[in-house]
Every structure is written in C-alpha cells, then in structure tokens.
Amino acid sequence: MAKCRECRAELPSDGRFCPNCGTQMGLKKDIYHVSAGGLVGKVKEIVRDANVKRILVKDEKGKLLLSIPVTWGAAGAVAMITLAPWLAALGVITAVVTRCRVEVEKSLDN
C-alpha cells in the first residue's frame, strides 16, 4: 500500500487525498532555498510552469508564511493581475526573513 509523502500514513488505493493530513495525492514537490532578495523573482519564474498547482513559502525553520494557489485559466496563462496581491505579500515577507524555503507542488500529469 502507498504512503503519504507528508505524514507517511497508509493511503487508500482509490483516494485523491490523504485521510490523515489532507495532502493531495499525485503531486510532485520541488524545494528551493532562496534569499529574501530573490524570493519574488523565483516565484515569478516558478509560476510560468503550467504543471504548478501551489507554491508554499516557509521560513528557515519550516514555518508556513504564505500559500499561493496557482490556477491556470482557459487561455493557458496565469493573469498577473491575480498574482499582484501575492507578490505584495511576498514583498512583506522579504522584509521579515533573510532566507526562505519555497516548496512547489506540481501535477504529475503532462
């Protein structure tokens, strides 16, 4: 039986989410360590990938600072207007922390 990548609980074969922690199955996670100064640029770079589903920004200790859902429209692009509030929040985070961990959840499809 498969195990959850987050909490290591056993997963049902027909489920889409972990019954223990709620993590979505079928996603790949990439982790990047960036300085606060490079945070906004890295997030802008990551958003260009059509397989990205969510971006998590954590501090050096692993505390979640920001979770950004990434939704692709019918045109196949993320509108920058919908990202504007998230980018503003990232600007505030850069003033508070020196280094961040950016976790990117991607679909295994495609």
LINKAFEN-V120281 format. One line per field, one symbol per residue. burial: # if it has 16 or more other C-alpha atoms within 10 Angstrom, else .. A space follows every 10 residues. Layout:
# LINKAFEN-V120281
burial: ???
This chain:
# LINKAFEN-V120281
burial: ...##..... #......#.. ...##.##.. ..##.#..## ..#...#..# #########. .....#...# ##.....#.. .....##..# ..##....## #######...
